[in-house]
């Protein structure tokens, strides 16, 4: 099936072959130890030329559209917020490694003309898969650059035909306390729920990811299917989705329910609005030695700012 949706200005050629990941990262770290701040400057978004990687291929390091190198596969798959398994980021991967993600279905319904239940394998076949290198900015003020594989959320929503009453999209994670031991933790309104306004969900940047770095997604990253909305804080990108429902009323979301004053429904990356307990002006990029300035909308202002015209984003965080 051919895609009819425009691509975000991130090229699939930006993605580094996996076998070059580790030598590249080692080179960057070694250069940092030798050259100090000069090497850090070369990795910054303002860099005009990417540093060279070690090895027989002396071409430039593959980067995102701002010139930032993608994180290693090891970093991406071993440093995860996924409370369904553990609140310890490094514990998620070992605890989830045997989690079975097949068979898996996603129910799509609510205010739509064509409600359907899809197997994940059917979604992968039906909707054109793309490679998108996105920055992930966690509300905890750390970040990564991740090469995702997946398809636009808009393509799925158009297939089920939202009715004129549909205003929001509600997402729900699997509830299975036996297989997801973290769901036994008290104080959390399981299952995990998230939501977007319909116009946000229809934006071309919003994708349903099914892979990382050209490979099937691991459970630690939200396999077999997760939401990715790169201009919002990471907790909006719900993992392990089993249900998508279009609604007229704004849905409840987990973190907004737990602490409304700390985790807003919109949760757009905004360096000028601090979390009540820490600054959001800068972030720590995993694998780097120093902090960097956080960009409004995580650097995707041109693509999404029009969604919020007239809104006071200091209030609607």
C-alpha positions in Angstrom: 0.0 0.0 0.0 1.5 3.4 -1.0 1.6 6.1 1.6 -0.4 9.2 0.8 0.9 11.1 3.8 3.8 13.5 3.6 7.0 12.6 5.5 8.5 14.6 8.2 11.8 16.2 7.1 13.9 13.4 8.6 15.4 11.1 6.0 15.7 7.4 6.2 19.3 7.8 5.0 20.0 9.5 8.3 19.9 6.1 10.1 23.2 4.6 10.9 23.7 0.9 10.1 23.6 -0.9 13.4 27.1 -2.4 13.0 28.5 1.1 13.0 26.6 2.2 16.1 29.2 1.1 18.7 32.3 2.1 16.9 30.8 5.5 16.3 29.8 6.0 19.9 33.2 4.8 21.1 34.8 7.3 18.8 32.6 10.2 20.0 33.4 9.4 23.6 37.1 9.0 22.9 37.2 12.3 21.1 35.4 13.9 24.1 38.1 12.6 26.5 40.9 13.9 24.2 39.4 17.1 22.9 37.0 18.1 25.7 34.7 20.9 24.8 35.6 20.9 21.1 34.1 17.5 20.6 31.0 18.4 22.6 30.5 21.4 20.3 30.7 19.1 17.3 27.7 17.1 18.6 25.6 20.1 19.3 22.5 21.0 17.2 24.4 24.0 15.8 27.1 21.9 14.3 27.4 22.5 10.6 29.4 19.3 9.9 29.1 16.0 11.7 32.2 14.4 13.2 33.9 11.6 11.3 33.6 8.0 12.5 36.4 5.6 13.0 36.9 2.7 10.6 37.4 2.2 6.8 34.3 4.2 5.9 35.3 7.8 6.6 31.9 9.3 5.7 30.0 11.5 8.1 28.2 10.1 11.1 24.4 9.7 10.4 22.4 12.2 12.4 18.9 13.6 12.9 17.9 16.7 11.0 19.5 19.0 13.6 22.8 17.2 13.4 22.5 15.2 16.5 23.8 11.6 16.4 21.3 8.8 17.2 21.8 7.0 20.5 23.2 3.5 20.4 20.9 0.5 20.2 22.2 -0.5 23.6 21.3 2.8 25.2 17.8 2.9 23.6 16.9 -0.7 24.6 18.4 -0.6 28.2 17.4 2.7 29.6 13.6 2.8 29.8 10.7 4.3 31.8 8.1 1.5 31.8 6.5 1.3 35.2 4.5 -1.7 34.2 7.7 -3.6 34.7 9.7 -1.5 37.1 10.4 2.1 38.2 14.1 1.3 37.8 15.1 2.2 34.2 17.9 -0.3 34.0 15.7 -3.1 35.4 13.0 -2.9 32.7 15.0 -4.7 30.0 15.9 -7.8 32.0 12.4 -8.0 33.6 10.6 -7.7 30.2 12.9 -9.8 28.0 10.6 -12.8 28.0 7.4 -10.8 27.7 5.3 -12.4 24.8 4.0 -9.9 22.3 2.3 -12.3 19.9 -0.5 -12.7 19.4 -1.5 -9.1 20.0 -4.5 -7.1 18.9 -5.4 -3.5 19.0 -9.1 -2.5 19.2 -9.9 0.8 17.4 -13.4 2.1 18.1 -15.5 4.7 19.8 -16.8 7.6 17.6 -15.9 6.0 14.3 -17.8 4.7 11.3 -15.7 1.6 10.8 -14.6 0.2 14.2 -12.0 -2.6 13.8 -9.8 -4.9 15.7 -6.3 -5.3 14.2 -3.6 -7.9 14.7 -0.3 -6.0 15.0 1.0 -8.0 12.0 -2.0 -6.8 10.0 -1.2 -3.2 10.9 2.4 -3.6 9.7 1.2 -5.0 6.4 -1.7 -2.6 5.9 0.0 0.7 6.6 3.2 1.8 5.0 6.2 1.5 7.4 8.6 4.4 7.6 11.8 5.2 9.4 11.7 8.3 11.5 14.6 9.6 13.6 13.0 11.5 16.5 14.3 13.2 19.6 12.8 11.9 22.8 12.6 14.4 25.7 11.6 12.9 29.0 9.9 15.1 31.6 12.7 14.1 33.9 15.0 16.3 31.8 17.0 13.6 30.0 16.8 12.8 26.2 17.7 10.5 23.4 17.7 10.4 19.6 15.9 7.3 18.4 15.4 5.8 14.9 11.9 4.5 15.0 10.1 2.3 12.5 6.3 2.6 12.2 3.4 4.3 10.5 1.5 7.5 10.9 -1.3 7.5 13.4 -3.3 9.5 11.0 -3.4 6.7 8.5 -5.0 4.3 11.0 -7.5 6.9 12.2 -8.5 7.7 8.6 -9.1 4.0 8.0 -11.7 3.8 10.8 -13.3 7.2 9.8 -13.8 9.4 12.9 -17.3 10.8 13.1 -18.0 14.6 13.4 -18.4 14.2 17.2 -14.9 12.8 17.7 -12.6 15.4 19.4 -10.0 13.2 21.2 -8.1 10.0 20.9 -7.8 7.8 24.0 -5.1 5.1 24.3 -5.0 2.2 26.7 -2.1 -0.2 27.6 -2.4 -3.9 28.3 -3.5 -4.7 31.9 -1.9 -8.0 32.9 -0.5 -8.0 36.4 1.0 -11.5 36.0 3.1 -10.6 33.0 3.6 -7.0 34.0 4.7 -7.2 37.6 4.9 -3.4 38.1 1.1 -3.2 37.7 0.9 -4.6 41.2 2.3 -1.4 42.6 -0.2 0.6 44.7 -1.0 4.2 44.0 -1.2 4.0 40.2 -4.5 3.9 38.3 -3.7 1.0 36.0 -4.0 0.4 33.2 -1.9 3.2 31.7 -4.0 5.6 29.7 -3.1 8.6 27.5 -4.8 10.9 25.1 -4.4 13.5 22.3 -6.7 16.0 20.7 -7.8 14.6 17.4 -5.9 17.4 15.5 -2.7 16.4 17.3 -3.2 12.8 16.5 -3.7 13.6 12.8 -0.4 15.5 12.7 2.1 13.8 10.4 4.7 13.7 13.2 2.6 11.4 15.4 3.4 7.7 14.7 2.6 4.3 16.0 6.0 2.6 16.3 6.6 -1.1 15.7 10.4 -1.2 15.6 13.6 0.4 16.6 16.6 0.8 14.4 15.2 -1.4 11.6 14.5 -4.3 14.0 11.2 -5.4 15.7 10.7 -3.4 18.9 11.7 -5.0 22.1 9.3 -5.2 25.1 11.4 -2.7 27.0 10.6 -0.1 24.4 6.9 -0.8 24.3 6.5 -3.8 21.9 4.7 -4.7 19.9 3.2 -1.2 19.3 3.5 2.2 21.0 2.7 5.8 20.3 5.4 8.3 19.6 4.6 12.1 19.7 8.1 13.7 19.6 7.1 17.3 20.4 5.6 16.2 23.8 7.3 14.8 26.9 8.0 11.1 26.8 5.2 10.0 29.1 2.7 10.9 26.4 4.1 8.2 24.2 2.2 5.3 25.7 3.5 1.7 25.3 2.0 -1.7 24.8 -1.3 -0.3 23.3 -4.3 -2.6 23.2 -7.1 -0.1 22.7 -7.6 3.2 20.8 -10.9 5.0 21.3 -12.2 8.2 19.7 -14.2 10.3 22.2 -16.0 13.6 22.4 -14.8 14.3 26.0 -11.2 14.7 27.0 -10.0 11.3 28.3 -8.3 10.7 31.6 -4.5 10.2 31.4 -2.4 8.4 34.0 0.1 11.0 35.1 -2.3 13.9 34.8 -4.7 11.9 37.1 -1.9 11.3 39.7 -0.5 14.8 39.8 -2.4 17.4 37.7 -0.1 20.2 38.8 3.0 18.4 37.6 1.9 16.5 34.5 -0.4 18.3 32.1 -2.7 16.8 29.5 -0.9 18.6 26.7 2.7 18.1 28.0 4.3 19.9 25.2 8.1 20.3 25.6 8.5 23.8 26.9 11.8 25.0 28.4 10.2 28.2 29.8 7.7 26.2 32.0 9.5 24.4 34.8 8.3 21.2 36.4 7.3 22.2 40.0 10.3 20.3 41.3 13.0 21.0 38.6 13.9 23.1 35.7 13.0 22.2 32.1 15.4 24.7 30.5 18.1 22.0 29.8 18.4 18.3 29.4 21.0 15.5 29.7 21.4 13.7 26.4 22.1 10.0 27.3 25.7 9.2 26.2 26.9 12.8 26.4 29.1 14.6 29.0 27.2 17.8 29.6 23.7 19.3 29.5 22.2 21.0 26.5 19.4 23.6 26.1 16.0 22.2 25.6 14.2 23.4 22.5 10.5 24.5 22.4 8.3 21.7 21.2 11.5 19.6 21.3 12.6 21.3 18.1 9.5 20.6 16.1 7.9 24.1 16.4 7.5 24.5 12.6 5.4 21.4 12.3 3.2 21.7 15.4 3.0 25.3 16.8 -0.1 26.1 14.7 -2.0 23.5 16.7 -1.9 25.7 19.8 -2.5 29.2 18.4 -4.3 31.3 21.0 -3.5 29.0 23.9 -1.4 30.2 26.8 1.1 27.3 26.9 2.4 28.4 30.3 -1.1 27.3 31.6 -1.7 24.3 29.2 1.5 22.5 29.9 
